[in-house]
Amino acid sequence: MIADQEVRDALAGSFLAALPPEVVEALLANGERFDYPGGITVYRPGSPPRAALVIRGLLRVYLSSPEGRQVTVRYARESDVLGIAAVVGGPPNVGVQTIAPSTFFSINGAKLTELAHKDARVAWHLAEELNRRLYDTLYEAAVNTFGSVKQRVAAHLLDLASDHQPPDGRLVALVSQQELADAVGSVREVVARVLRDLRVAGIVATAPDSVLILDPARLHAESWPPTVS
């Protein structure tokens, strides 16, 4: 297929843009575009390895416990590439869910692996991407442990809402201010100020025992500030 401009724009912002031009064209020729509403599980634990370039939207990668509890290990946005670790190391025990309406372009993992075996430049760029993913995972762990109250609240709201997202795609975290404060290790008064700021910014709407997420991408940005170089 011939990739449309949106796909090429997303690719230009990803690590794939650094690959040799002939490799990029081979990947584009073997891919396919998919559109999904919010709240859809697009990859389940144990499924065959898949890789994809995010064109737009917000997706979360999560682990599940035997009891059914979930913990988010990564969020993916425009120009992020999902599944490189799966292509290299085999099926991961993770799920992937759309938090907002999302579009991605599938990448032929077998083709990418074949090219990496033939061209050291491709293999090196894959190694660099895996290294970035490792650093992101370490950074997210640090945010969850040492982050500001606003960062922890934003992350927890996204996790709570996406864990039980209804078919209509609305994101509602069923939690009181006190429960939210307990979850992030703060006090209700501080959490109330954080929610007020998010409400004034148009990111959430609040009720006594729930928080409606109006803009998932902006809420995610509050939980994941830009890394300072």
N, C-alpha and C positions, 0 to 999 in steps of 0.2 A: 504494500500500500504506500501511497505518498503521504508523508506526515504533513499535517496542516501547520499553519503558522504558530498557533498556540503551543503545539507540541515542541516546535523548534525553539520558541521563546523560553519555555520551561527548561529545555535541554541546555540552552545557552547559559542558564544560571546554575547548572548542576556540575558535578565533577566529570560527567560524561563529555562535556565540551572540551576537556583537555585530551581526550583520546584522539588518535590519528583520524583524519577526516574519513578515510575509507572504512574505518571501524564504526564510526558514528553512522555513516550511511547504511552499513550492513545491519546495524541494530534498528534503525528506523524502518528499513525495508521488511524486517521480520516482526514488527510490533503491531499492536492494535489498541485503539482507544476505547476506554470504558467510562461510562457515567453512572454514578450511584447517588441516591438520596442519602441524607443523614441517617444514622442509626442502623446501618447495614453492616453485618460481619462479612468482610470480603476475603478473609483468610482464617482458617481454623487450625488449631494445633494438630500437627501430624500430616497436614496436607502436603502434596508435592511442592518442592521449592518453587517459588515464583519471585520475579523481580519486576519492579514497576517504577516509572518516573511520575511523580505527582505533578499534574498540570495546574490544578486549583483545588482548594478545599482544605480540610484538616482531618487527619486520621490519627488514631492512637494505636500503638502496639502494646499488648498487655500479656501478662502471665496470669494463669489461674491456679489456685490451690486445689487440692482434692476436695475441699469442702465447698468449692465454687466461688471463693473470694477472688477478687482481681486486683492487680497492681499494674499501673501503667509504667512502662519502661522507656517509651519514646513517643513523641508526637511528630508527625510528618506534615509538612506544608509544601507550598509551591516550590518546585525545583529540587525537592528532596528525592532520593532514590531509596526505595524499600527493597529488601530481599537480597542484598549483596552477600551478607553473611550466610544466608540460606543457600545461595548458589555455590559458595565456596565450601561450606561445611555440612550441608545437608539440611533436611527439614527441621526447623526450630520448633520448640514447644511454646509457641506464642500464637495469639490471635491478632487480627487487624480489623478495626472497626472505623467506619466513617463517623466523625463527630458532626460535620457539616456536609452539605452536598459536595461531592468530590468527583474529580475527573483524573484519571491516570492513564498512562500509556504503558502497556506491557512490554517488557524487555525479554527477549529470548535468552534464558539463562544458559542453555546448552551452547548457543552460539557464542555468548560472551566468554564462557569457559574455554571453548575451542580457540577463540582468538587470543585469550590470555596465555594459553599453552604455546602458541606460535610466536607471540610478540611480547618481549619483556616489558615494553613500555605500557602495554595494557595491564599486565600483571602488577606492575608497580603502582599504577593509578588505583587498582582495586585494593592493594595493600594500604595506600594512603586513605582511601575511603573507610576501610575497616578501622584504621587508627582514629579517624575523626569520630566514628561511631562509639569507639571505646571512650574517648575523652568526653563525648556528650553524655554517655551513661554515668561516668564518674561525676560530671558536673551536676547532673540531675540529682544524683544521690546527695551531693553537697547541698544543693538548694533545699531538698527535703529535710536535711538535718540542720543546716545553718542559715537557711534563707530567711528573709524578712517575713513578718506576719502576712503582708499582702501577697507575697509570692506563694507562701504555703496555703493560704486561703484560696487563691486562684486555682492552684493545682488540685486541691482537694475538691473544690466545687466541680471542676471538669471530670474528675474521677467518679464522684458520686452520681453526677447526672448521666454520664455516658454508660455507667454500669447497668442502668435500667431505662435506656432510651426507648420511647414508644415508637410505633410505626410512622407516626406523623412527623418524626424528626425533631420534635421540640425537646429541649434540654432543660430538665427541671431537677434540681438537687433537693431532695426531701430531707431537710435538716434545719434544726433551730439554731439560733445564734449561739446558745450555750453549747450545744452538741458540736458545732463547728469550732468553737473556741477550745473545747476539750480535745478535738481531733488534731488541731495544729499546735497545741501546747501554749495557748494564750488565755486571755480573759475575755469575757463577753463584751465589755466596754470597748476594748481595742478592736475586736472583730466587727462590732457594730459600726465603728468609724470606717473601717476598710470597706464594708458593704455599702455604706453611704457614699463613699468616694466612687466606687464602681457603679452605683446607681446614678449618680450625678453625671458620670461620663457616658451613660447610655449603654453600659456593658451588661448590666443585669437589672432585673426587677425583683423586688423582695416582697415576701408575705411572711406572716408570723412563723411558719414552719416549713418554708420552702424558698428556693431562689431560682428564678427563671433566667437562664443564660440567653441573652439577646444577641450577643456577638461572640461566638466561641473563639474566633481567631484573635480578637483583641484581649480576651481573657487569658488565652494561652500566652500571649505576649507579656502579660503582667506576671506570669509565673516563670517566664523564661527570658530574662533580659539579655540583650546582645552581649556577647563575650568581648571583653576589652583586650585588644591585642597588645 
